[in-house]
């Protein structure tokens, strides 16, 4: 395993995805401030957070568990981005960009989970 969670590509991609979601949710309507905005932000922040926490636990079993938690949060984010696009809160270009980042992160997480399980 790598030395720190910061060295993990999955953590780096998760953090970049979180920045992208925060940027795009600034444009959502005010009525979504306590709805979809909060849901998206909480889910996306939990992705790199779970990766970091799992790496810090020290065992492969715990790390794999937290990586699976991160993957579950990633799937939540994908669903919420699709919904936000359908509601016209996110345009097609930005939705496609974020969903592509989700897809890439999903592949990295799956590979990492498989490598330590």
PyMOL commands that set and color helices and strands:
alter all, ss='L'
color gray80, all
select helices_A, chain A and resi 5-7+9-25+30-32+36-57+60-86+92-116
alter helices_A, ss='H'
color red, helices_A
deselect
rebuild
show_as cartoon
